């Protein structure tokens, strides 16, 4: 039998590590160190997801978090393929993120973890404000919650049982 050559599967989604930290478990035998990783994945065209995982090695933690993020991918409602249809707020823990639509050419006005999520989601013009806690993981998750809460006019019309023109 001839050996089959396996080509690695092409990655459709870009990934970006938001947070990487060393966590410690203290036991009777001493300290056990592990690594915690939070990764955001997206295709810059409306798909985005986030994942968190722990492992004994940094690379393993990042790989596991990436795998979890790929399972949690969802589609973001975009307007004109550049911004969001309306203002949205997301809250996770004490981290609160407010998102506002912006005019063309504004760019992504956001800091740190929120910027990574918004850029990988494919949003080009947006204003973001982080309120409350500045924990990177909570800010990233709150940004995702805000993006999930966004509804398009078509979705609102469907929920109300009307046509888009009637709104």
C-alpha positions in Angstrom: 0.0 0.0 0.0 1.2 3.5 -0.9 1.3 6.0 1.9 -1.4 8.7 1.6 -0.1 12.2 2.0 -2.4 14.3 4.1 -2.7 18.0 3.4 -3.4 20.2 6.4 -6.9 21.5 6.2 -6.9 25.2 5.2 -7.9 27.5 7.9 -10.9 29.6 6.9 -10.9 31.6 10.0 -8.1 33.9 11.3 -7.3 33.5 15.0 -6.0 36.0 17.5 -4.9 35.4 21.1 -6.5 37.9 23.4 -5.3 36.7 26.7 -2.6 34.2 27.8 -2.0 33.7 31.5 -0.3 31.3 33.9 -2.7 29.9 36.5 -1.5 28.1 39.7 -3.1 25.4 41.7 -1.5 25.0 45.1 -1.6 21.5 46.6 0.1 19.6 49.4 2.8 18.6 47.0 3.5 22.1 45.8 2.4 24.4 43.1 1.0 23.1 39.7 1.3 25.6 36.9 -1.0 25.6 33.9 -1.7 28.1 31.1 -5.1 29.7 30.3 -5.7 31.0 26.8 -8.5 33.1 25.2 -8.7 33.1 21.4 -10.9 35.0 19.0 -11.5 33.6 15.5 -13.2 35.3 12.5 -13.2 35.6 8.8 -13.5 39.4 8.6 -16.8 38.9 6.6 -19.3 38.6 9.5 -18.3 35.3 11.2 -16.7 35.5 14.7 -16.3 33.3 17.8 -14.5 33.2 21.1 -13.0 30.3 23.1 -11.2 29.9 26.4 -9.2 26.8 27.5 -6.4 25.6 29.8 -3.6 23.2 29.3 -0.2 22.3 30.7 1.6 23.9 27.8 1.1 27.3 26.1 0.7 25.8 22.6 -1.8 23.2 23.8 -3.9 25.9 25.6 -4.0 28.1 22.4 -4.9 25.1 20.2 -7.7 24.0 22.5 -9.0 27.5 22.9 -9.0 27.9 19.1 -10.9 24.6 18.7 -13.5 25.9 21.2 -13.8 29.2 19.4 -14.4 27.5 16.1 -17.3 25.7 17.7 -18.8 29.0 19.0 -18.8 30.9 15.7 -21.8 32.9 14.8 -22.8 35.4 12.1 -22.9 39.1 12.9 -25.6 41.3 11.3 -23.6 43.9 9.3 -25.0 47.0 7.5 -23.3 47.8 4.1 -20.6 45.2 5.1 -18.9 47.8 7.2 -20.9 48.7 10.4 -23.7 47.5 12.7 -27.4 48.5 12.1 -28.0 50.0 15.5 -26.4 50.7 18.9 -25.9 47.7 21.2 -24.7 47.0 24.7 -23.2 43.7 26.1 -22.5 42.8 29.7 -20.5 39.9 31.0 -19.5 39.9 34.7 -18.6 43.5 35.5 -17.4 44.2 32.0 -19.8 46.3 29.9 -19.2 47.2 26.2 -21.2 49.8 24.3 -21.1 49.7 20.5 -22.3 52.5 18.2 -22.6 52.6 14.4 -20.3 55.0 12.7 -20.0 56.9 9.4 -18.0 55.5 6.6 -14.3 56.2 7.0 -14.4 56.4 10.8 -12.5 53.1 11.3 -12.6 50.8 14.4 -12.5 53.0 17.5 -12.0 50.4 20.2 -9.3 49.3 22.6 -7.6 46.0 23.2 -9.9 42.9 23.3 -12.9 44.7 21.8 -10.8 45.8 18.8 -9.7 42.2 18.1 -13.2 40.9 18.2 -14.6 43.7 16.0 -11.8 43.5 13.4 -12.1 39.7 13.1 -15.9 40.1 12.8 -15.3 42.3 9.7 -16.6 45.5 11.1 -14.8 48.5 9.5 -16.5 51.5 11.0 -17.6 51.5 14.7 -17.3 53.4 17.9 -16.8 51.3 21.1 -16.7 52.2 24.7 -15.7 49.8 27.5 -17.4 50.6 30.8 -16.9 48.9 34.2 -14.2 46.2 34.4 -11.3 46.2 32.0 -10.7 42.4 32.3 -9.7 41.4 28.7 -11.7 38.2 28.7 -14.9 39.8 30.0 -14.5 42.8 27.6 -14.1 40.4 24.6 -17.2 38.3 25.8 -19.2 41.4 26.4 -18.4 42.6 22.9 -19.6 39.3 21.5 -22.8 39.6 23.6 -23.4 43.0 22.1 -22.9 41.7 18.6 -25.3 38.8 19.2 -28.0 41.2 20.4 -28.0 43.1 17.1 -31.0 42.6 14.9 -31.5 43.5 11.2 -34.7 45.2 10.0 -35.6 41.9 8.3 -35.3 40.0 11.5 -37.4 42.5 13.5 -40.1 42.4 10.7 -40.1 38.6 10.9 -40.5 38.6 14.7 -43.4 41.1 14.4 -45.0 39.2 11.6 -44.8 42.2 9.2 -43.0 43.2 6.1 -39.9 45.3 6.2 -41.7 48.1 4.4 -44.3 48.3 7.2 -41.7 49.1 9.8 
